[in-house]
Every structure is written in structure tokens, then in C-alpha cells.
Amino acid sequence: MTRLLVTGASGFLGGEVAERAVRAGRTVAGTCHTTSPAREVFLRGDAVAVRLDVRDAEAVARVVDDVRPDAVVHCAYVQDGPAAEATIVEGSRHVAAAARAVGARLVHLSSDVVFAGDLGRPLREDDPPAPVFPYGAAKARAEEEVAAADPGAVLVRTSLVFGGPGAERSKHEALAIAVARGEREMAFFTDEVRCPVQVGDLAAAVLELAARPGVAGPLHVAGTEAVDRLTFARLACEAAGVDASGLRGAPSPPGRPRDCALDVSRALALLETPLRGVSEVLRRTS
């Protein structure tokens, strides 16, 4: 793999993927829609930024045809709002079709919230999706669209992505710190369980998969430790040296996914990239 196209390169994960790929000597193009990539590799010109709305099928096909990548990492998404459905579902279909048309390997980023989290055990790749809220439903439909358009694509289901010491903070970490400092008021769910993954670990795993075309279909790539939202918030504050004693927990409201812990045993067997647990990354040792 020498040429890589990253959609959503202005985002937290997409920017990390692009940066690591450039450091590995790849030629990288990254797409953005409303926000330009802020990573140094784009500011220095080591990677090329391309403005693209993935909802526009013709524009997607044109960009992919121009770049002629060996692999495409599809990170672009919108969490909510009027553009979310089309961006996630139609955009994923357009990217998959364009990647297949030029013979590019596709790594599609999906989510643990394609599940309801009601099975009482870690979720495996062959468990049927059962989303309970709109974002999860859109991600589940995007998986279907990608698999139909490009059966060779790998569908990476992941969890809460965070930075940790020495890395940019994710929105999840920033929120926990703001609440602990009294700048925001909210409770963190004690019954919503996820497997947070460090952004560098996930980006490295994604790049490894981009170079391994034999892996296709769903693959769970997340941290090896399942924690509830309150525990994650406390760990994020601890790593930042912020007093977390004021954080409070509460049950999640109806219509939220619950225990979405992912079984990552297949990924651990396939990948050389380590998938560290959140405590290993965030817990202070001093």
C-alpha cells in the first residue's frame, strides 16, 4: 500500500490515520467537508487535503478516480442533525462503490452502537445488529450498504475513541474534565458499557488492515477493557490530573444502548497492533 485516501481527515481518528500513514512513507490524501484538517501533515503539505461531501456520489467517484488510492479508510460521518442519515448511509455507499471501481482496499469505520447491548456478554462479529437509536441504526445500514457495494471491505466496529497522555484529547475526555471542573453539569451513565480505544492504537490497527486485503466483513477493533461511562470519565480526569470526586453517575434513559462491550479476540489474533485497555493507557502510576 503506497497511496491512501482518508475520508473525514479533519476528524479525531481520520487525522491520526493520515498522520501515521505519512510517517510510514505513504502518499496521503484526506477529505474534509466543513472543517479543514488541522494536523501538521496537512499544514506542512506532506498530505493533500481535498474538499468533499460524501453525499455527492459523482464527487466521490471523481476524487477517488483522481487519487487512485491503493486503499481507502472511510472515517467521515456526522453524529446527528439533518445531514447525519445521508452522510452515514449514502456517503458510505458512495465511498464503497468508488473504492471498488478503482480496485482499492476499503476499511470502513463502524460502531459498537449497531447493537442494543442487551445480550449480557461481549458482542461477537456474528451477532446480528440491533440498534436502538438513530445513529446506531444509520451505522448498521451503512454496514449493509458497504458490504453490498464492496464485499471485500472490512467493517471495523469500534468504541469510544480517546487520546490519553501525550495525545490530543477526545471530546469524551474534554467533556469529563469540564464537568469535573464545574464548567458543565451532567451525570455519566453507570449502566452503559463500552470498550474505549486509544486513538493511536485504533489508527495503527486500521492501517494494518488497509494493507491486508484478505480480511473482510465485520471486525471488532476496540480496547480490551469494558468500563461504564462514569468509570471512563473518572479515568480521563485522573490521567489529566483533574479531581474527579465531583463526578456523579446515573442510569441511562430509555432508548440508549447498554452493555456494548465488544469481543475483540478475532482482532487480537489477526493483528500485530496492540489493543490496550483504557486503564492501562489512562491510569496514573504516580
Buried (B, 14 or more C-beta within 10 A) or exposed (E): BEBBBBBBBBBBBBBBBBBBBBEEEBBBBBBBBEEEBEBEBBEEEBBBBBEBBBBBBEBBBEBBEEBEBBBBBBBBBBEEEEBBBBBBBBBBBBBBBBBBEBEBBBBBBBBBBBBBBEBEEBBBBEBEBBBBEBBBBBBBBBBBBBBEBBEBBBBBBBBBBBBBEEBBBBEBBBBBBBBBEEEEEEBBBBBBBBBBBBBBBBBBBBBBBBBBBEBBEBBBBBBBBBBBBBBBBBBBBBBBEBEBEEBEBEEBEEEBBBBBBBBBEBBBEBBEBEBBBBBEBBEEEE
